[in-house]
Amino acid sequence: MTVVELRQYTLKPQQRDVLIALFEREFVESQEELDMKLFGTFRDADDPDRFVWLRGFTDMESRARSLAAFYGGPVWKAHRDAANATMIDSGNVLLLRPAWSGSGFTEGGTRGPIGSTALPGGLVVAAVCQIDSTATDAFVSAFRRTARSTCAAAGGRFLSAFVSEHGPNTFPALPVREVENVFVWFTLFADVETGRGGMKADMLEPELHTELPKPIETLRLLPTPRSLVHA
């Protein structure tokens, strides 16, 4: 998958579990049957009203086709009112591509069956770095050399790294944060306690600090029962 959406939804109070139950029952297989990949679905560990998920596409052209088919199809039409009733905002979306060949999420993993309520283990930490311009080759290369050791030093395992995808939004009915430049990486920790500190700029090599003008935004994400990414 060469295109990934990092989607953060702000929900109405006490509606997150309602949306997760609906989402995992109706919206997983129905999207993947249309050539999309749902890598992860998460509760934000620090915000009880935020639901975060990751959706992948082969490329921007297939993204347009798949989203048109899903949002114009029977499953979404049948359940959109119930889903939308849980939400305050669904427009916080970063459109991303792998930072280097092979730095995306792997295609493997196990997903709980429909109706599963058992929570898988682990904590996924997304480190969102705002940068002044598109990530340079030098920045990406420097991060790549130390990614696994940096994550291991924090007690986690490197999962993936992405930069902003600046191609035109091929499905404008769903807004994305088009004007931002970000570098995002994901780390998997065994549990919440191990990942409590998240990932901070001072863990990176000094040569990377100059390209990070703002503090790293850290999302601490708890996998839902049917998340593909988990410990």
N, C-alpha and C positions, 0 to 999 in steps of 0.2 A: 504494500500500500504506500503510495507516494504522497498522499494528501491525508491529513488528520485534522479533525475539528476537536478542540478542547472547549467543551460547552459547560458553562456554569449558570445554573438557574437559581434565581431568588424566588423562594416559594412563600406562600401564605403560612402563617403560624400553624404548626401541628399538621401540615399537609405533606410533609416529605415522605412518610411511610405510605401514605395513600398513593402518591405518585409512583413510588418504587414498586409497589404491588401491581399497579396497573401496567407500568412500563415493562416489568419483567415477565408479565403474563402475555402481553399483547404486542410489544414493540421490538422484541429481540429477533426472533426468527423471521418476522414479517419484513424487517429491514435487511437481514442477511440474505434472504431469498432474492433480493434485488441488487445483489453484488456490493453490498456495504459490509463492513466489519465492525462490530461493536467490541472494542478491546476492553473497556472497563466502565463500570457504573459504580458510583461512590457516594457515601455520605461524607460531607465535610466535617472533620472531627472538631472544628473550632466554630462552626456556625450551624445551629440546628435547623436553619431554614434554607440551606444551600444543598443542591443536588448537582453533582458533577459527572460528566460522562465523556467518553472518547469514541469518536466514530471515524472510520477510515474508508478511503476510496482508492481505486486503482490510479486515477488521475482526475484532473479537473473536468474533463469532458464526461467521464463516467459519473462523476459527482452530480452533474446537471441531470443526466438521464435518471439516475437512481432516486434522487430526491423528488424529481417530478413524478416518477412512478409511485413513490411511497405517499407523498402528501396529496396526490390526486387519486389515490387508491382507496379501496373499501375499508381497510383496517383503520387508517387514520381518520377517515370520515366517520367511522362508527364510534371512535373513542376520543376524538379531539376535544369535544366539549368537556368531558370529564378530566382530561389531562390539563387543558388550559385553565380550568377552574381552580387548580392547585397553585397556579403561578402568578407571581407579580412581574417578573422580567425573565425573558429567555434570550436576550440579545447579547449577553456577554460571551462572545465566541471568538476564539483565536483560530485562524486558519494556518496550518503548519505543514511543513515538509521535512523529511529527515535531514539532519545536519550534514550527514555524510552517508555514503552507500552502506547500508546495513545497520544504520543507527535507529531505525524505527522499531516498533513493537514486533516481536516474533509472532508467527501465525499459530503457534501451538497453545497449549493450556487446556484446562478443564473447566467446564461451566456446569453449575448445578442444574438439575432438571426443572421444568416448569412447575411452580408450586413450592419449590424449595424455600425453606425459611432459615436453614442453618447458615450462620455467617462464616465465610472463609477467613483464614488468618491473614495477618499482615497489615501493614500500613504503607501506602504509596505516598511519597512526598514529591510534589511537582514544584520545581524551582523555576519561577518565571522571571527572567532577567530583561528589563527594559534597556535597550541599547540605542545609541544616537542614530545609527544608520544600519543598513544590512550587515549582518555578521561577516567579518572579513575571513578570508581563507586562513590567515595567520591565527585569528582567534579560535576558529573551529579546530584547526590542527593542534593548537596548544591544549585546548580542552580535551580533545580526543586522546592525546598522549597520557593524560592523567585522570580521565573520567573514572575508570574502575577503581584506581587506588584512592581517589578522593572520596568516592562513595563508601568504599570499604573502611576507610579511616573513620567515617562517621557511624559505622556499624551497619551499613546497608549494602545493597547490591545494585549496581547500575543497570537500568532497564533500557533507556532510550534517550535520544536527544533530537531536538527539532529547531528549525529557524522559521521565520515568517514566510508564508507563501503569499507572494504579492501579485499573483495572477488575478484577473478580474473575478469577482464573485459570480460564479456561473449559475447560481440559484438565488437571485436577489430578493426573492420572497423571504428568505432567511437572512437577516443582517449579520455581518461579521465586523470585527474591529480592523478595518482595512488599512488604516494609516499608521499603525504601530509597527515598530521593529522589535522583535523579541527573540531571545534564545531561551529555550525551555528544555530542562532535562528532568527525568523521572528516576527516582530511587525507590527500591523496595526494601522495607524493614520488616523484621520478624514480627514486631508487635508495636503497639502505641508507645510504650515506655522507651524502647530502643530508638524510635524515631522522634522522640519528643523535641530534640533540638533542631530538627529539620536540616536544611542545607543553607550555609551562610557564605558570603563572599570571601571571608577570611580563610575558608577551606580551600579556595582555588589558588592556583599558582599566581604569584605577584604580577606577572606579565599580563594577566587577564583583567586585573582590577581596573585599569585605565579605561576599558571599554564598557564598564558597568557604572554609569553615572548615577543610578538610583539604587536603593536597597533592593535586594532580591525579595520578591513576593513568594511566600511559601504557602502552598496548599497541602494540608495533611488530610489524606483521603482514606476512608475506611471502605473496603470492598463490600458491595451488597451481595446477597446470596447467589446471584447469577453472574457476577462480574467474572470476566475471563482473566483479568490480571489480579492476582492475589498471591499470598505466600504459599 
